[in-house]
Amino acid sequence: MSTTAKAAILARIRGALQDAPPVPEVQRTYRRSSQRPAAEVLGMLEDRLVDYRATVHHESPTTAPERIAALLGSAHYVVPEGLDPSWLPEDDGGRQRIVESRDERGGSGLTVRELNAVDAVVTSSTVSCAETGTIFLSGRADEGRRVISLVPDHHICLVPAGSVVELVPEALARVEPTAPITMISGPSATSDIELERVEGVHGPRRLDVILLS
């Protein structure tokens, strides 16, 4: 669509809305803050993630590299350039770390074909909602582009305990509204026409969540 055609369409829409009645104020009476202890909120998140077939591990920044090494084995994996390297294991002879970097225009040297050849991805996360068991990625430097968390078959996601909240309004308040948000509640899954669950169709078929305390 040309710029001229787009401008014409938008102008017609604005014209049609000129005599629209004012929008009434929406009463937002739902809870916006949690009253639960932090430990209870973390337990709720873990229960939801496990129910969605993710695997949850409790680690500290000191023990996280060993856990990630065990989860990766000899797999080649990609990480965003902003991820804290102290959380990652040292590379050995059978395992290779590929750092996803961006240029000044937001581009990357890694194509989808190249990412498809990578076994796993390790990212951080912005915030996690215990109520729904959802992890939010928003394209920050330690999370990378959406594609790196969708193409590799295994996603290892680091979730700092301080980033876990109970309610959806709390989670959304921590996310930049214009950010490219990816919401994760378990391995990618869908159902075929006979309602048979199929994993890995639209993203990783394996999700390991590391809760960092």
C-alpha positions in Angstrom: 0.0 0.0 0.0 1.3 3.4 -1.0 1.8 6.2 1.5 -0.9 8.3 -0.3 -3.5 5.5 -0.1 -2.7 4.8 3.6 -3.1 8.5 4.4 -6.4 8.6 2.6 -7.8 5.6 4.4 -6.8 7.0 7.8 -8.3 10.4 7.0 -11.6 8.7 6.1 -11.6 6.8 9.4 -10.9 10.0 11.4 -13.7 11.7 9.6 -16.1 8.9 10.3 -15.2 9.1 14.0 -15.6 12.9 14.4 -19.2 12.7 15.6 -18.7 9.6 17.8 -20.0 10.0 21.4 -17.3 10.4 24.1 -15.9 7.2 25.6 -17.1 6.7 29.1 -14.5 6.2 31.8 -13.9 2.5 32.5 -14.1 1.6 36.2 -11.0 -0.5 37.0 -11.9 -2.1 40.2 -9.7 -5.2 39.8 -6.7 -5.8 42.1 -3.5 -4.2 40.9 -1.1 -5.3 43.6 -0.4 -8.6 45.3 -1.1 -9.2 49.0 0.7 -12.6 49.0 4.1 -13.3 50.5 6.9 -13.5 47.9 7.6 -17.2 48.6 3.9 -18.0 47.9 4.0 -16.0 44.6 7.1 -17.9 43.5 5.4 -21.2 44.4 2.4 -20.2 42.3 4.5 -19.5 39.3 6.3 -22.8 39.6 3.1 -24.7 39.9 1.7 -23.1 36.8 4.8 -23.6 34.7 5.1 -27.3 35.7 1.4 -27.7 34.8 2.2 -26.3 31.4 5.1 -28.9 31.1 8.0 -26.7 31.7 10.8 -27.8 34.0 11.7 -25.5 36.8 15.1 -25.3 38.6 16.0 -23.3 41.7 19.5 -21.8 41.5 21.6 -18.9 42.6 23.8 -16.8 40.2 26.7 -18.9 41.5 25.2 -22.3 40.8 23.4 -21.3 37.6 26.3 -22.0 35.2 26.6 -25.6 36.4 22.9 -26.2 35.9 23.0 -24.6 32.5 26.0 -26.8 31.5 24.1 -29.9 32.6 21.0 -28.9 30.6 23.0 -28.1 27.5 25.3 -31.0 27.5 27.3 -30.8 24.2 24.7 -28.6 22.5 25.6 -25.5 20.5 23.6 -22.6 21.8 22.9 -18.9 21.2 22.8 -16.1 23.8 21.9 -12.4 23.4 24.9 -10.1 23.7 23.5 -8.4 26.9 23.2 -11.6 28.9 25.4 -11.6 32.0 28.3 -14.0 31.1 28.8 -14.9 34.8 25.5 -16.9 34.6 26.9 -19.0 31.7 29.1 -22.1 31.8 32.6 -22.1 30.3 32.7 -23.5 26.8 34.3 -26.9 26.5 35.5 -28.9 23.6 32.0 -30.2 22.7 29.9 -27.1 23.4 29.9 -23.8 21.5 28.4 -20.5 22.5 27.2 -18.2 19.8 26.6 -14.6 20.8 23.7 -12.8 19.0 24.7 -9.2 18.4 22.8 -6.3 16.8 24.1 -3.5 14.7 23.1 0.1 15.1 20.0 -0.6 12.9 18.8 -3.5 15.1 19.9 -6.1 12.6 21.8 -9.3 13.2 24.2 -11.5 11.4 22.2 -14.7 12.4 19.6 -15.8 9.8 16.7 -18.1 10.6 18.5 -20.9 8.8 21.5 -20.4 11.0 19.4 -20.3 14.2 17.6 -23.5 13.1 21.0 -25.2 13.2 21.5 -24.2 16.8 20.4 -26.6 19.5 19.4 -24.2 22.3 19.0 -20.6 23.4 19.6 -19.1 26.8 17.9 -15.8 27.7 16.9 -13.7 30.7 13.4 -12.3 31.1 11.6 -9.0 31.9 8.9 -10.1 34.3 6.9 -13.2 35.1 3.2 -13.4 36.2 2.5 -16.1 38.7 -1.3 -15.9 38.3 -1.1 -17.1 34.7 2.3 -18.8 34.8 3.6 -16.5 32.0 7.1 -15.3 31.4 7.4 -12.0 29.5 10.3 -11.3 27.1 10.5 -7.7 25.7 13.5 -7.7 23.5 15.9 -6.2 26.0 19.7 -6.7 25.6 19.7 -9.7 27.8 16.8 -11.3 26.0 17.6 -10.6 22.4 15.3 -10.6 19.3 12.1 -12.6 19.4 13.3 -15.0 16.8 16.2 -16.4 18.9 13.7 -17.6 21.5 11.4 -19.1 18.9 13.6 -21.0 16.5 15.9 -23.2 18.6 14.3 -26.3 19.9 15.3 -25.8 23.6 14.9 -22.6 25.5 16.6 -22.1 28.9 15.1 -19.0 30.5 16.6 -17.3 33.5 14.0 -15.7 35.8 15.3 -13.6 38.7 13.1 -14.0 41.8 12.7 -10.2 42.1 11.1 -10.1 38.6 8.2 -12.4 39.6 4.8 -10.7 40.4 1.4 -12.3 41.1 -1.0 -10.3 38.9 -1.3 -9.5 35.2 -1.6 -5.7 35.9 1.6 -5.9 37.9 3.4 -7.6 35.1 2.2 -5.2 32.4 3.3 -2.3 34.5 6.9 -3.5 34.2 6.8 -3.9 30.4 7.5 -1.1 27.9 4.1 -0.8 26.0 5.8 -0.5 22.6 8.3 -3.4 23.2 8.1 -6.5 21.1 6.6 -8.7 23.8 6.8 -12.5 23.8 4.8 -14.4 26.4 5.8 -17.9 27.4 3.9 -20.3 29.5 5.6 -23.6 28.6 6.9 -25.4 25.6 5.3 -24.4 22.3 2.2 -26.6 21.9 -0.9 -26.9 19.7 -3.5 -29.6 19.0 -4.3 -31.3 15.7 -7.9 -31.9 14.5 -8.2 -34.9 16.8 -7.1 -32.8 19.8 -3.8 -34.6 20.1 -1.2 -32.3 21.7 1.8 -31.6 19.5 4.8 -29.7 20.9 7.4 -27.6 19.1 5.3 -26.4 16.2 5.5 -22.7 16.8 8.6 -22.5 19.1 10.8 -24.6 21.4 9.5 -28.0 22.3 11.5 -27.9 25.6 11.5 -25.1 28.2 13.7 -25.1 31.2 13.1 -22.2 33.7 15.8 -21.3 36.1 14.5 -19.3 39.1 17.4 -17.2 40.4 17.3 -16.4 44.0 
